[in-house]
């Protein structure tokens, strides 16, 4: 039997952002929305709530969120379409809520650019930790010089990436992954390594990494079906290999 969602007053949430951050919660289940909003509010976030896609887009237009907690199964306009439309207006981290553990649902969410997903029923405390992790990784980085290799440039300060001078439309996590690989040319990383170093998680579904690598290859490789830059190291994971086109440069 699935455990009921905990009351917002059951367990205190001790951690939270130093300054109020706006989170948009989109779920047509009033119980879920109320519990999630309660936990986020107590963690120090400013919370907006919507029960469907049009309502979410209207709230986002009025007050652009710093992060969106978005249910996949919404009436009418589903969460995937809401995510696409939000991303059409600007970058915003998205945590997708799925009603079941179907891998196809999770991968669909990641394919449209969701930064994380949580399967219902979930612990609201865990969701708050996921929110904090996604926001921390998507926040302003320490100022570093742009990284350049193989016709690619990643500027961490501007969070801007280009290929042969043409700007790449990368999600927040795709950019983080590219910048990390550029910083460590020639070194093989397992999916667990990448989840820890890029996502900041010590746990999670490794398909998250697989999907993001596939999406990134589709944007930086000349032939994604035969990747030359982000190579698969069988039995290990992935390696960025710029050897044929020169070393990585900073500045």
Residue, then its C-alpha position, 0 to 999 in steps of 0.5 A: x500500500x502506498x504511504x500517504x503524503x506527510x503533513x507539512x507540519x510533521x517534520x521540520x525542514x532545516x535547510x533552505x536558500x539564504x534569499x527567497x527563491x520563487x518555485x512554481x508548483x504545477x499539479x492537479x492533485x490538490x493534496x499533493x500541491x498543498x503538501x509540496x507547497x507547504x514544505x517548500x514554503x517552510x524551507x524558505x521559498x516563495x511558492x506559486x501554485x497552478x493546477x493545469x498547463x494554461x494556469x502555469x504558463x500564465x503564472x510564469x508570465x507574471x512572475x518568472x520562477x527560479x524553478x518549476x515542480x511540474x506534474x507530468x500527467x496534467x489535464x488537457x495540456x500535459x507536463x511535457x508540453x508545459x515544459x516545452x513552452x516554458x523553455x521556449x520563453x527562457x531557461x528554467x530548471x524543471x523537476x518533473x513529477x511522474x505518477x508511476x515508475x515507467x522508464x518511458x515517462x522518465x526519459x520523455x521528461x528528460x528528453x524535453x529538458x527536465x533537470x530531474x524527476x521524482x516518482x509518486x508517491x514521494x517524500x516531500x523532504x526528499x523533494x525539497x532536497x532535490x529542489x535545493x540540489x538543482x538550484x545549487x547546480x544551476x546557480x551562478x558559478x564561480x567566474x572561470x575562463x571560457x573553455x575551448x576545444x574541437x570548435x566548441x566553447x563553453x563560457x561558465x560565467x555567461x553560461x553560453x556555449x558555441x560550436x564553430x561560432x554558432x550558439x548551442x541551445x543547451x539546457x542548464x544540465x547539458x551545459x554543466x555536462x559539456x563544461x565538465x567534460x571540457x575541463x577533463x579531456x581524455x579522462x573516462x568517467x562512469x555514469x556514477x561519477x558524472x551524476x556525482x560531479x555534474x548533478x551533485x547527487x550520490x544517488x539517482x537513476x543513471x538513465x538521467x546521465x545516459x539521456x543527457x549524454x545522448x542529447x548533448x551528442x546530438x548538439x555537439x557531434x558532426x555525426x551523433x550516430x558516430x560520436x567522435x568527441x564524447x566517446x563511449x568507454x565500454x564497461x566504464x562510461x564516457x570520455x571527452x576526446x579532443x585529440x584529433x582537433x587539438x587540446x582544451x584551452x582556457x581563456 
